[in-house]
Amino acid sequence: MYAMQGAGTIGIVGGGQLGRMLTLAAKPLGFEVIVVNPSSNSPAAQVGAEEIVADLYDSAALKKLASRADYITIEIEHLNATALEAISKLGKPVNPSPNTIQLIQDKLKQKNFLKKSGISVSPFKEIKDEKSAQKILNKFGGKMFIKTRHGAYDGRGNMLVTSPKEVTNALAFFAGKELYAEAYVPFVKELAVMVARDMKNNVIAYPVVETIHDRNICVEVQAPANVSPLVVKRATALAKNVAKKLSGAGVFGIEMFLTKDGKVLVNEIAPRVHNSGHYTIEASRTSQFEQHIRAISGLPLGSTDMVVPAVVMINILGERNGKTKVSGLDQALGIRGISTHLYGKSPTKVDRKMGHITAIADTLETARRHARSARAKIDL
C-alpha cells in the first residue's frame, strides 16, 4: 500500500502511444495504470499497463475500467463519452470532463463554443445540403475547407475546395456524414500551446511552439517558436483563455494559426496530451505526460520551463505497409542531442505514427539539422 498522496490507479481509455507515454510518466509517481484498448499488446501494455481488451465505445468495458481505477482519463477523444458521463455521476473523477470531450468530438459545436466565448477562430458555417455549401463557397471567396464534424484526425475528414464542381465531389466523398465549412485562412505559421489545468482550476502554459505539417499530418515541432514576443504573448493568453473556459483537469493542446498581420486564431483543441507536446519529455522541467498525471490526480502542477535552449521533435511516420522492422537506430543515436521514442506498434503502415525523434541543442537551427539527419537514418 502506498502512503504517498496521489498514489492509486490511473485508468486510461486508449492504450496507444499517448497511453504508453502516460504510463511511463505515472509509474515513477507510484501509480498503477490500466487501459482499455481494442487490441492486445498495446503500446501502453508493453511498458507495464494492465489491459482490458475492448472497443473504446464498449460501455461495459468502461464500467470495468472505472471499477478498477481511482482516476480516469483519455488518450483519444473518439470514444463513448456518454458512458464516461455515467461513470462520473457515480463519483469516479473523469478528466477532462465528459462535457468537454463531447464538445470537442463535434468540431462544429467546438467552433460555436469558441466563437460564443469570444475566442478568435476562422469564419465557419454549417453545411446542410449542396445548395448551402455552394452559397458558403461564394461567401468565403471561392476557397474553403469542407470538414466532417465527427471522427476526423491527421487531416482525415478535411478537403480543400476551390470550385462548385469540387464542392459537389467533396459532398459525394463525405456522403452520409455531418459537415461544416471553414474559410481558408492564408496563415504564415501554425502554432501550438500545451496548457495544463488542475482540479482547482489553476492554468499554466508551456512555451509557444511552431508545428510543421505535410499532407495535414504534423511532421515536425520546433520549440520555442521563432516568433515575436508579441505573438508569444497573444498565443499564450489565448491558450490559457481557452483552457479556463473548458471543464475538467488535464493537459490540453491548443492548435493555432498565425496570420500575416500578426493575429492568432484557434484552429482546434485536443482534450489530452498532444503530438505538439512530445518535445517536453527531454526539453521541459515537467513533461506534458507527467503534468497530465499530476493534474488529474490532484497533485501540484509542475514547472513548464524549458531546460534547454532549443528542441526539435520529428515524427517517425511509416513509409511502407508490412511487418515492423527498425534499422538505422544506431546511426541516429550517434548524433549529438538525439533521443528516440519507438511506440511498439505493428504492423508498419504508411503515415502511421510509429515513433518520434527529439533533438536538443543550443539553437533551433542546430536542433533542426540534427533531428532531420537522425530521421533520415531510421527506416521503419
MARMISE-665628 format. One record per residue (C-alpha): x, y, z; residue in one letter. Coordinates in steps of 0.001 Angstrom, whole numbers, plus 500000, padded with zeros to 6 digits. Layout:
BEGIN
XYZA ...
// end
This chain:
BEGIN
500000500000500000M 501368503406499007Y 501393506091501660A 502214508969499308M 499465511378498295Q 498082510718494844G 499121507061494580A 496498504720493237G 495447503514489799T 495143505618486663I 492570504328484164G 493142505382480557I 490682504973477706V 493066504044474900G 496418502296475027G 498266503785472051G 501442505832472077Q 499946508543474281L 498801505888476753G 502307504425476612R 503976507722477496M 501378508464480178L 502127505067481703T 505862505769481672L 505164509066483482A 502718507591486009A 504886504723487228K 507638506854488871P 504905508736490774L 503754505468492339G 500662504851490220F 499454501655488646E 497906502005485192V 495097500120483461I 493942500831479908V 491056499911477643V 492314499171474136N 490752497423471112P 493705495044470641S 496059493222472984S 499750494024473482N 499064497736473130S 501925500250473332P 500809501056476900A 500712497393477946A 504253496916476639Q 505556499318479315V 503600497974482263G 499939498961481953A 497298496350482658E 494952495893479728E 491217495463479168I 490831494437475531V 487617496020474256A 486271498643471897D 486514502208473181L 482733502537472807Y 482075499426474935D 480198500765477976S 480696497514479933A 484452497737479463A 484469501361480561L 482500500447483693K 485037497711484396K 487824500283483997L 486035502591486427A 485700499814488992S 489452499257488908R 490746502837488653A 490871505764491056D 491315508367488319Y 490019508066484757I 491351509887481716T 491632509524477935I 494323509400475273E 491911509786472354I 488620511660472034E 486927509153469700H 485199507126472406L 481977506665474373N 481655509993476189A 478102509134477294T 479410506134479233A 482115508292480782L 479448510772481853E 477518507983483579A 480705506868485345I 481437510394486549S 477973510570488121K 478896507548490242L 481625509576491892G 484719508490489971K 486719511507488715P 486830511593484903V 489182514161483398N 488863516051481226P 485146516204481929S 482811514202479648P 481166517518478725N 484468518794477355T 485060515539475476I 481579515670473923Q 482109519282472919L 485393518543471188I 484077515397469494Q 481832517651467376D 484046520165465573K 481135522430464653L 479997522602468283K 483616523264469235Q 483780526202466805K 480468527607468026N 481639527288471639F 484865529145470896L 483086531882468964K 480490532409471701K 483327532511474252S 484972535385472400G 487860533253471109I 489187534218467665S 488570531493465047V 488359531257461256S 484932532010459717P 482792528848459534F 479280527740458587K 477216524575458905E 476595522696455645I 473002521499455419K 472917520478451746D 474698521132448456E 472831524361447854K 474001525792451176S 477563524542450534A 477716526352447181Q 476475529571448787K 479098529282451522I 481844528779448918L 480824532045447295N 480642533811450666K 484125532551451597F 485677533891448389G 485755530682446377G 488139528757448636K 487255526811451772M 487634523549453648F 484792521080453897I 485192519164457150K 483424516297458870T 482037517199462275R 482985513904463913H 485878511456463895G 488486513330461852A 492184513379462737Y 495566513865460994D 493895515523458023G 491367512740457522R 487892514204457120G 489091517500455621N 489016518583451984M 490031521889450381L 487605523009447658V 488043525879445190T 485177525416442711S 481494524416442588P 482490521088440995K 484931520354443824E 482164521088446335V 479928518533444604T 482742515962444604N 483539516588448279A 479920516139449321L 479777512862447401A 483018511707449065F 481663512570452528F 478164511245451817A 476246510401454987G 478431512495457271K 477561515717459061E 479653518524457603L 480633522142458055Y 482698524616456053A 485613526689457222E 487092529627455356A 490627529208454033Y 492999531311456131V 496312532284454459P 498376531758457618F 502146532200457804V 502783529713460606K 500941527044462545E 501484527335466289L 500521525299469318A 500490525752473074V 500118522966475595M 498238524118478680V 497581522338481969A 494600522820484253R 494413521284487724D 491399520392489843M 491461523829491470K 491172525479488025N 494753526765488030N 496013527049484449V 499641527143483301I 501120527129479798A 504125525622478080Y 506143527666475564P 504627528503472177V 505854526062469526V 505722526012465742E 504257522928464081T 505176521892460539I 502639519834458608H 502764517713455467D 499598516175453995R 497803517625457036N 499923515475459375I 502236517079461930C 505770516085460935V 507887518489462994E 507654520667466112V 510104523476466899Q 510400524949470395A 510405527720471225P 508620529083468153A 510570531637466148N 508004534416466538V 507947537865468086S 507419538416471832P 504052539990470988L 502900536845469163V 504104534719472099V 502093536892474458K 498969536690472286R 499171532928471721A 499843532163475392T 496979534353476588A 494641532813474017L 495562529250475014A 495071529954478709K 491738531609477999N 490553528521476085V 491621526202478920A 489817528312481513K 486567528021479558K 486739524228479355L 485769521952482233S 487888519305483866G 491562518825484656A 494427517696482477G 496669518816479661V 495115520342476543F 496676521023473145G 495589524310471581I 496413524461467863E 496534527900466209M 497096529845463002F 499325532933462832L 498166535307460085T 500226537769458056K 499026540700460159D 500065539061463427G 496644537770464513K 496401534422466268V 493354532232465594L 492440528992467341V 492208526090464910N 491398523085467096E 491536521838470685I 492852518451471781A 491398517456475194P 494505515451476069R 498263515265475768V 499220516052472198H 501816515461469499N 502965519084469689S 503996518498473311G 506183515403472879H 509306517578472990Y 508646518224476696T 509971514779477681I 513561515894477088E 513220519664476990A 510938520655479895S 511210520578483668R 507924518624483714T 506860516640480655S 503299517024479378Q 502707513388480366F 503793513808483986E 501863517075484064Q 498688515332482960H 499044512648485628I 499618515357488250R 496607517376487068A 494061514546487045I 495176513050490380S 495172516231492466G 498955516609492660L 500519520079492270P 501285521177488723L 504967521135487807G 507150523760486153S 506677524212482398T 510090525866481946D 512366524547479221M 515692523195480497V 517442523507477117V 517732526483474733P 516121524772471737A 514485521494470713V 513032519980467555V 510746516934467506M 510197514939464302I 507546512250463941N 508632508870462584I 505852508073460127L 505547504686458468G 506810504663454903E 505519501234453863R 502949498603454758N 504218495433456380G 505946493884459348K 507595496405461670T 511372496282461287K 513654499044462558V 517056499861461068S 519445502801461382G 518719503417465064L 522402503115465974D 523358505754463415Q 520618508118464574A 521631507822468221L 525211508622467280G 524153512208466584I 524605514613469480R 521475515515471436G 519239512881469837I 516629510847471734S 514310508345470087T 510926507033471151H 509561503986469329L 505951503159470104Y 505974499366469705G 503325499382467003K 502928496617464459S 502450496427461561P 504057499448459956T 501602501397457805K 502137504371455522V 501812507604457550D 501153505695460788R 502885507369463749K 505471504756464700M 507647506906466952G 509376510256467266H 512831511791467462I 513826514684469713T 516945516789469192A 518122519264471828I 520738521921471015A 521877525463471669D 519961526811468658T 516869525859466687L 518950525667463509E 521282523058465039T 518436521107466623A 516555521069463305R 519630519889461389R 520370517112463881H 516739515964464079A 516331515786460305R 519651513986459908S 518631511414462534A 515225510899460917R 516878510244457545A 518896507399459057K 515943505499460560I 513914503128458432D 510770501714459977L 
// end
